[in-house]
Amino acid sequence: MFFKSNKEIKTKDLKLADFDKIWTKFCFLDETGTLSDQKDQYFTVGILKMSQPYYLQSKIFYERSKIRFYDEVKFNKLSKNNVSFAKTIIDTLFETRSISFCSYSISTKSDYYLKRFDKNPWLAYEQITLKLLDATLSEQEIIVLIADHVTTPKDIRFEVEVKKKFNQYKGRLSLVGVCRFDSKSNDLLQLVDLLIGAVTYDIKFSKNLVDGSKYKLEVVDYLKRKLGADSFLKGFKNHNFNIFVDKTDHLDISQNNEANEKGLSS
């Protein structure tokens, strides 16, 4: 494998003829919340990265087939009818090897959002995506990004700009391409929705912004138990999970917010 026997070769020096030495990964990206919605100020973007999506996808399909459950599973639509299956999907994630998850949560009322993005939700979405790609990419990987479909203004070219800017920033072919799919057709995007939904809901519940839905809290607590996390309010990190939460929505938390913001600039 490329990682094991060719570490001395830099990815940017590889040629097309070296196709069998390149380690490619698939990244599934989804978002929860709406950056332009002042009533729902918390917004999270998450990426689930893996080498072989087939294994996890086939596990979820098998679980669906066992109980003949074929509806879309979304965190905001959790109910008595689907909460059990939502937890089953989370189980399949933890049973699958070589998978990593990274997310970024931010408030539209935070210092960092207002300073960096100037209330431009599309710039924020693009830049947060670039931050996550930078955080999840290993030095000698090349990735493919599959994102949930989002209706955008005609002048927004998310797929083009993200690929162009990320490859320019890394100085090599790091991101092969970006493609959007309706999450209804993709179980892995639905899984990302569950993860970022749980993270965001835990933050909002901790801040008393929501009363607390029984089934949503059930999934939140289930994910926290699987991770061994007490709360997502201040983020969480282990070997496979990196959950970052911007803390600049409270002025007295830190006087040096920029110190924690590394990577791509706008």
Stockholm file with secondary structure:
# STOCKHOLM 1.0

chainA/1-266         MFFKSNKEIKTKDLKLADFDKIWTKFCFLDETGTLSDQKDQYFTVGILKMSQPYYLQSKIFYERSKIRFYDEVKFNKLSKNNVSFAKTIIDTLFETRSISFCSYSISTKSDYYLKRFDKNPWLAYEQITLKLLDATLSEQEIIVLIADHVTTPKDIRFEVEVKKKFNQYKGRLSLVGVCRFDSKSNDLLQLVDLLIGAVTYDIKFSKNLVDGSKYKLEVVDYLKRKLGADSFLKGFKNHNFNIFVDKTDHLDISQNNEANEKGLSS
#=GR chainA/1-266 SS CHHHHCTTSCGGGCCGGGGGGCEEEEEEEEEESCTTCSSSCEEEEEEEEESCHHHHHHHHHHHHHHHTCCSCCCGGGCCTTTHHHHHHHHHHHHTSSSEEEEEEEEETTSHHHHHHHTTCHHHHHHHHHHHHHHHHCCTTEEEEEEEECCCCCTTCCHHHHHHHHHHHHHTSCCEEEEEEECGGGCHHHHHHHHHHHHHHHHHHHHTTSSCCCHHHHHHHHHHHHHHTCSCSTTCEECSSEEEEECCTTSTTTCSCGGGGCCSCCC
#=GC SS_cons         CHHHHCTTSCGGGCCGGGGGGCEEEEEEEEEESCTTCSSSCEEEEEEEEESCHHHHHHHHHHHHHHHTCCSCCCGGGCCTTTHHHHHHHHHHHHTSSSEEEEEEEEETTSHHHHHHHTTCHHHHHHHHHHHHHHHHCCTTEEEEEEEECCCCCTTCCHHHHHHHHHHHHHTSCCEEEEEEECGGGCHHHHHHHHHHHHHHHHHHHHTTSSCCCHHHHHHHHHHHHHHTCSCSTTCEECSSEEEEECCTTSTTTCSCGGGGCCSCCC
//
